[in-house]
Amino acid sequence: MAGETNGQVRLAERTVVLSQLRKHVEEYARLFTRAKAEVGHAECLCRTPAPRLVIRCSRAGRYHLAGWPGEGEHHEADCPFHKLPAVLSGRRDAYSVDAIREGEAGVSIRLDTTLARSVKAAPRTRAPVTQREGLARRTVGLLGLLHWLWEESQLTAWHPRWRRRTWWLCHARLLEQAEGCFINQTAASEVLYIVPPFRPASPEQSATALEMFKNRLGRHGLKEHRGLILGEIKARTLTKYGVGYALAHQRVSLFASAALDERVRRSYRPAFADAGAEQDARRVGLFLVDLSPRGNLTVVDMAVMLVTRLYIPADSSHEVAMGNALAAASRAFIKPLRYDGTAAVLPDFVLTDVTPHAYVEVYGIRGRKPYEQRKSVKQAYYQRQGADLIEWDVTEQIPDLTGRQNPPVRSPQSRR
Ligand SMILES: [Zn+2]
């Protein structure tokens, strides 16, 4: 996995390879403690001057490095801490400070769903927080959490130096991200099960991990517990009682009622459209699950994300085609995410191997008024920014995406 983990960091004057640090975090505990006490932060060596990194220490005493808030763009495009400026993420406008809080011990997320409810109280699925239209949300929805995990794990980004990305790598990055994270004040590692890659040599390992997660669900004392499962959806099949979702790398399926399945397919139409399959698309789901009396995993709610072959999110099958084409053309790019639906004007993709960054827009449905409006709003926006733009009208061939000396990008002005 060249690149994605090859970066170097400085901890209290010592230079350490990031992948080594992540693999053997306990062995570096003393160095972490010293760096935190003497310097107060770590440094990333992707650039000079070296950008700062936050040293976090979880309640369990495990150390973790994170990008300095708001300084992601100071890192090289292939650095694990690189991020687009906040204006290019739906997160900025979607939530108030209460929804996602970043602190010394990690990140605290308020999910809009109760994960442990008192058995005596009247049943409810939503936390008693009213969301008002047009205002920043005080809680994060399932899609918002999925987008947050993906963006923070840098899975929204691609760089040709990374060569390939599998579920194995997604799992490792997501697990690391979840490590320093709390969901509704509980350690994410306790409530969130990220499907581990199947190891043919030790199939019982995955089964044991899933059993341990299932044991935490259901009634314990006066609380009824639910959990979250994050995995790649392999197949959706009709059963006698509703619908089964088979996940990649996992033998046990998840079950949903026909009514929930219908609502989800309506809400996440592009993710379930047949066109995705032609474009080599994948689907990732975040499931809120209950344990049925018979011990099955029952889906209470879910969010789905369409992703490319390399797990880069996409809003439509056309965007999947563009994402795959950009990777095939050896471009470095990032997909900005909307989180729980914001009105922010976000480009479909941002090319990070040119300075200033260029934008990619995919225009899908012609002749519809909202589409034409959106297109002109975006073109005007890029003109104001002075940013280069690649536009693809899907009724035509994908434009040439290669070459940085003679970039295929052109400014919107020059088209008139
Ligand atoms: Zn860096």
Residues whose N, C-alpha, C, O or C-beta is under 5 A from the ligand:
A	BS01	ZN	C44 C46 H75 E76 C79 F81
